[in-house]
């Protein structure tokens, strides 16, 4: 998406193109770091009882030095800065999902403080987890709005931290697409849990409301229907495939990590749709158990991951259970062989 924006040469989009180029340079350095094998960490590190969140929000003041000026600490009143307060609430909502649903004590399972910097860079079109903290840009104002506006984006980026501290999936090819997919899955679960939305009520969108009114699109990605999130004259059409029939082999985007993630994303939605109710319950428990159980290699393939989710479903709910059958059927539908 940013590559599309960086290539624009229309006068009205020159500022957007310049901002996209700067964002891409920064993102490439992050992707290069993520593509390296993660240091081994014991799976499922956690305290017996999750503690409260420990949030700290900083303001970069449109500079690119971290963390920036301290503006809000845990328990303090709202600042009146929309971005800072959205980040504070989003960190809290994400912490709540992991604590209340999965019994996990923060991102690392051991009470990691949740730090975030807002107003990073000028017209910065991204939000990211840098391995230690969250960072949010304000968007360019023409294509993207501020990135704190989307709770699913906040949940998505923090889930990269959970993956870092558990499976350590390298950020390349199918393992990288799984890394992205896990973040999408837990990004929508954070939003659904906060709103108490059932499988049927939820939008299943990542980044809903992040685009400005100038963009023809609902969100960055759709787990329910990969490839349909946007179709815009400037951004082009959402390139995500919804099965292995459309798998994209490319050297760009670290082997298509943001593209091919649509396949495991749809598999999760299919499981949730088949079971009904709340996606953070049985489906979320299966995916969380798979991520944190210690069985995934850092260079995991879709097939290996599919087998691991089937094993997780079998262990949690039994062979031949509705949950186990739903997992097997979902991977069959997206044409990933177990």
C-alpha positions in Angstrom: 0.0 0.0 0.0 2.8 2.5 0.9 4.6 1.5 -2.3 1.6 2.5 -4.3 1.4 5.9 -2.5 5.2 6.4 -2.9 4.8 6.0 -6.7 2.2 8.7 -7.0 3.2 11.8 -9.0 0.0 13.8 -9.2 0.5 17.3 -7.7 -2.3 16.8 -5.1 -0.6 13.6 -3.9 3.1 14.8 -3.8 3.0 15.3 0.0 1.5 11.9 0.4 4.1 10.3 -1.9 6.9 12.0 0.0 5.5 10.8 3.4 5.0 7.3 2.1 8.6 7.1 0.9 9.9 8.3 4.3 7.6 5.7 6.0 8.9 3.0 3.7 12.5 3.7 4.5 11.8 3.4 8.2 9.6 0.3 7.8 12.3 -1.5 5.8 14.7 -1.3 8.7 12.0 -2.7 11.0 11.2 -5.6 8.6 14.9 -6.4 8.3 15.1 -6.7 12.1 12.0 -8.8 12.2 13.3 -11.1 9.5 16.1 -12.3 11.7 15.4 -15.4 13.9 14.1 -14.2 17.3 16.0 -15.1 20.4 14.7 -18.2 22.1 12.2 -17.4 24.9 10.4 -19.9 27.1 6.8 -20.4 25.9 3.9 -19.2 28.0 5.9 -17.2 30.5 3.3 -15.8 32.9 2.6 -15.0 36.5 -0.1 -16.9 38.4 -2.3 -13.9 38.3 -2.1 -11.1 35.7 -1.5 -7.7 37.3 -2.9 -4.3 36.2 -1.5 -2.5 33.2 1.5 -0.2 33.6 1.0 2.4 30.8 3.2 5.3 29.9 2.4 7.6 27.0 5.0 9.9 25.3 4.7 12.6 22.7 7.4 12.7 20.0 6.2 16.1 18.8 6.5 15.1 15.1 10.2 14.2 15.6 11.5 10.7 15.2 13.4 10.2 18.4 12.0 7.9 21.1 10.4 7.9 23.5 9.7 11.7 23.5 8.1 13.9 26.2 6.2 12.1 28.9 2.5 13.1 28.8 0.5 10.5 30.7 1.3 7.8 33.3 -0.8 4.9 34.6 -3.8 6.1 36.5 -3.5 9.7 35.5 -6.4 11.7 34.0 -7.0 12.1 30.3 -4.7 14.6 28.7 -7.1 16.1 26.2 -4.8 15.1 23.4 -6.9 12.7 21.4 -4.0 10.6 20.1 -2.4 10.2 23.5 -5.6 9.3 25.2 -6.6 6.8 22.4 -3.2 5.1 22.8 -3.7 4.9 26.6 -7.1 3.3 26.2 -6.0 1.0 23.4 -3.1 -0.3 25.4 -5.5 -0.9 28.3 -8.0 -2.8 26.1 -5.3 -5.0 24.7 -3.9 -5.8 28.2 -7.5 -6.6 29.3 -8.0 -9.2 26.6 -4.8 -11.1 27.4 -5.4 -10.9 31.1 -9.1 -11.8 31.3 -9.4 -14.2 28.4 -6.0 -15.9 28.2 -4.6 -15.3 31.7 -1.5 -13.6 30.3 0.2 -10.9 32.2 0.9 -8.2 29.6 2.8 -8.7 26.3 5.6 -10.8 27.7 3.5 -12.8 30.1 5.5 -11.3 33.0 4.0 -7.8 33.5 5.9 -5.9 30.8 5.2 -2.1 31.1 3.2 -0.8 28.1 4.9 2.3 26.7 3.8 4.2 23.6 4.9 7.2 21.7 2.3 9.3 19.7 2.8 12.0 17.1 5.8 10.3 15.6 7.3 11.9 12.5 5.7 14.3 10.1 2.7 12.8 8.2 3.9 9.4 9.3 1.8 6.7 7.7 2.3 3.8 10.2 2.0 2.4 13.6 4.5 -0.2 14.8 5.9 -2.3 17.7 9.6 -1.7 17.8 10.4 -4.7 20.0 10.1 -2.6 23.2 7.2 -0.1 22.8 4.4 1.1 20.5 4.9 4.0 18.1 2.1 5.8 16.3 2.1 8.2 13.4 -0.6 10.8 12.7 -1.1 9.9 9.0 -0.9 12.1 6.0 -4.4 13.5 6.3 -5.3 12.6 2.7 -5.2 8.8 2.7 -4.6 8.0 6.4 -5.9 9.5 9.6 -4.1 9.1 12.9 -3.2 5.5 13.6 -4.3 5.6 17.3 -7.9 5.9 15.9 -8.1 2.1 15.2 -8.2 -0.2 18.2 -7.7 -3.2 15.9 -4.4 -1.6 14.7 -3.2 -1.1 18.3 -4.1 -4.7 19.1 -2.4 -5.9 15.9 0.9 -4.2 16.7 1.0 -5.2 20.3 0.4 -8.8 19.2 3.7 -8.7 17.3 5.2 -8.3 20.8 3.3 -11.4 22.0 4.7 -13.4 19.0 8.2 -12.0 19.8 8.0 -13.4 23.3 6.5 -16.7 22.3 6.8 -18.4 18.9 9.3 -15.8 17.5 8.0 -16.3 14.0 10.6 -14.8 11.6 9.2 -12.0 9.4 9.6 -13.6 6.0 7.6 -15.8 3.6 5.0 -18.0 5.2 6.3 -17.6 8.8 6.1 -13.8 8.3 2.6 -14.1 6.9 1.7 -16.1 10.0 3.3 -13.5 12.1 1.1 -10.9 10.4 -2.0 -13.1 10.6 -1.6 -13.7 14.4 -1.5 -9.9 14.8 -4.7 -9.5 12.7 -6.4 -12.3 14.7 -5.7 -10.8 18.1 -6.2 -7.3 16.7 -9.8 -8.1 15.9 -10.2 -10.0 19.1 -9.2 -7.0 21.2 -11.9 -4.9 19.4 -14.6 -7.6 19.6 -13.9 -8.3 23.3 -14.1 -4.6 24.2 -17.4 -4.2 22.3 -18.6 -7.7 23.4 -19.4 -8.4 19.8 -20.4 -11.9 18.6 -18.9 -13.5 15.5 -22.0 -12.4 13.6 -22.0 -8.8 14.9 -18.3 -8.1 14.3 -16.9 -6.4 11.2 -13.7 -8.6 11.1 -11.8 -5.6 9.7 -8.3 -4.4 10.6 -8.0 -0.6 10.5 -11.7 0.2 10.1 -12.1 4.0 10.0 -8.4 4.6 9.4 -8.9 5.9 5.8 -10.0 9.4 5.1 -13.2 10.0 3.2 -11.2 10.4 0.0 -10.4 6.7 -0.1 -12.8 4.0 -1.5 -12.3 1.4 1.1 -13.5 0.2 4.5 -10.2 -0.9 6.1 -6.7 -2.2 5.6 -7.7 -5.8 5.6 -10.7 -8.1 6.1 -10.4 -11.5 7.8 -13.9 -12.4 6.7 -13.3 -11.7 3.0 -9.6 -11.1 2.2 -9.2 -9.1 -1.0 -12.3 -6.9 -0.4 -11.1 -4.3 2.2 -10.5 -1.5 -0.4 -10.7 -0.8 -4.1 -9.3 2.7 -4.7 -8.0 4.7 -7.7 -4.8 5.6 -5.7 -4.3 2.5 -3.5 -5.5 0.0 -6.0 -7.4 -3.2 -5.0 -6.8 -5.2 -1.9 -4.4 -7.9 -3.0 -5.0 -10.5 -0.3 -5.8 -14.0 -1.5 -8.4 -16.0 0.4 -7.0 -19.5 -0.3 -3.8 -21.1 -1.6 -5.2 -20.9 -5.1 -4.2 -17.2 -5.0 -1.0 -17.5 -3.0 1.4 -14.7 -4.1 5.0 -15.6 -4.7 7.0 -12.4 -4.5 10.3 -11.0 -3.2 8.6 -7.8 -2.2 7.1 -7.2 1.3 9.5 -9.8 2.8 7.9 -12.5 0.7 4.4 -11.1 0.8 3.8 -11.1 4.5 1.0 -8.6 4.4 -0.5 -10.3 1.3 -0.6 -14.0 2.0 -1.7 -13.5 5.6 -5.2 -13.4 4.1 -5.1 -17.2 3.9 -4.7 -18.0 7.6 -6.8 -15.0 8.5 -9.7 -16.5 6.6 -9.1 -19.9 8.2 -9.6 -18.3 11.6 -12.8 -16.5 10.6 -14.1 -19.8 9.2 -13.5 -21.6 12.5 -15.2 -18.7 14.4 -18.1 -18.6 12.0 -18.6 -22.4 12.2 -18.7 -22.3 16.0 -20.6 -19.1 16.5 -20.8 -17.2 19.7 -17.7 -15.2 20.7 -14.5 -15.6 18.7 -12.3 -15.0 21.7 -13.6 -18.1 23.3 -12.9 -21.5 21.6 -11.3 -20.1 18.4 -9.2 -17.6 20.3 -8.1 -20.2 22.8 -7.1 -22.6 20.0 -5.0 -19.9 18.2 -3.5 -18.6 21.5 -2.6 -22.1 22.6 -0.9 -22.7 19.2 1.1 -19.5 19.4 2.3 -19.9 22.9 2.5 -23.7 23.2 6.1 -24.0 22.1 5.5 -26.3 19.1 5.9 -23.7 16.3 9.4 -23.4 14.6 10.5 -19.9 13.9 10.3 -20.6 10.2 6.8 -22.2 10.4 4.9 -22.9 7.2 1.1 -22.7 6.8 0.9 -26.5 6.8 2.8 -26.8 10.0 0.7 -24.1 11.6 -2.5 -25.7 10.5 -1.4 -29.0 12.0 -0.6 -27.2 15.3 -4.0 -25.6 15.4 -5.7 -29.0 14.9 -3.6 -30.5 17.7 -4.5 -27.5 19.9 -8.2 -28.0 19.2 -7.9 -31.7 19.9 -6.1 -31.1 23.1 -8.5 -28.5 24.3 -11.8 -29.9 23.2 -11.2 -33.5 22.1 -10.8 -35.5 18.9 -14.0 -35.3 16.8 -15.3 -32.3 18.8 -17.1 -29.5 16.9 -14.1 -27.3 17.5 -11.6 -29.9 16.1 -13.8 -30.5 13.1 -14.2 -26.7 12.5 -10.4 -26.3 12.4 -9.9 -29.2 9.9 -12.7 -27.9 7.7 -11.4 -24.3 7.7 -7.9 -25.3 6.5 -9.4 -27.6 3.9 -11.5 -24.7 2.6 -8.5 -22.4 2.2 -6.6 -25.3 0.7 -3.8 -25.6 3.2 -2.8 -29.2 3.6 -2.3 -30.5 7.1 
